[in-house]
Amino acid sequence: MNNSLKRYAVFRALRREWNYLCGRRMRGRRSVRGLLGLYGPGEPEGVSQGRMIVFMADGRSIQGGWVDRLHGIVSLWRFARGRGYDFRINYCHPIRLERYLEPAGYDWRLRPGELTYNSDVAHPFRLMTFGETGPREWRFQQDMMERYLSGRWRQCHVYSSYDYADGEMAGLFAELFRPTELLAGAMRPVSERLGEGYVSVSTRFMELLGDFVEPKRARLPLAGPEREELIGRCLEAVGDVHRRHPDARVFVTSDSALFLSRASALPYVVVAEGDICHADLAADVSGDADPHLKTFVDFMLVAGASKAYQIKAGSMYGGNFSRCAALVGGVEFERIDG
């Protein structure tokens, strides 16, 4: 290794250390300054008396997709449950979570008058991950949770994608959620087409195929020949999965309507109908128009598969949608590098 590469490696290591020691904490504090204007000593103090943690998804902060939000929810629930705190979910943007998932064993819905913006009682925090994994990252996350959520405030309002409850995802999800009649009804016809023992295959193209709006980490759309080559590689990977499970239907999910259209032409593939929309983007939900419903249908059906696969080919984004759904369903998961 020449001197330039050595210096660069040292610089990267020092920057990573700085990021863990103070950088991420500084960014976390700066990120809540815009939220503090909502809070003041003159606001009503709220009717709740005990310590409460509230997961916030109200459109005032970019939080990622459904899986990022779910990681934050179950991690906060694990923290609150272990300390005897009340736990609530204020998921009201761009849709209300109660439209798709309702309380199961624990009622996480806010009661009238509970949520307060009194600055002497409540304080906002932002606990977001940056894609790091490993034991050090989990220790860091738990340290940040302890620091922020054990403060003097009676209510902690948390915008979070923190994930330190992976190994307990299935149990934590089951304690909090079950499908509403709307979601169960939308899942039913797809389940009937899939039958027993189906497998799932998921892809995450972001903007590579030019038909999805990604609010962050955007990728430039591929040119025509490159786009077709990538689609062909992914369709071949779907075929490989079918050859492993010749007697099973293959449930395919994707953030690309183009890819779903191409995959659905395969006789053994089943897809859920509906529009595709990122959870950070507002969209009309009225009557039969619901571009967010398909996300929840896909997630719950992946959780019900006999095995879940994720395809990552070329510059595709790996994502955690199918992996998280597999954790919820206690399903074996495999990532395929195409």
Buried (B, 14 or more C-beta within 10 A) or exposed (E): EEEEEEEEEEEEEEEEEEBBEEEBBEEBEEBBEEBEEBBEEEBEBBEBEEBBBBBBBBEEBBBBBBBBBBBBBBBBBBBBBEEEBBBBBBBBBBBEBBBBBBBBEBEBEBEEEBBBBBBBBBBBBBBBBEEBEEEEBBEBBBEBBEEBBEEEBBBBBBBBBBBBBBEBBBBBBEBBBBBBEBBBEBBEEBBEEBEEEBBBBBBBBBBBBBBBEBEEEEBEBBEEEEBEBBBEBBBEBBBBBBEEBEEBBBBBBBBBBBBBEBBEEBEBBBBBEBEBBBBBEEBEBEEEEBBBBBBBBBBBBBBBBBBBBBBBBBEBBBBBBBBBBBBBBEBEBBBBEB
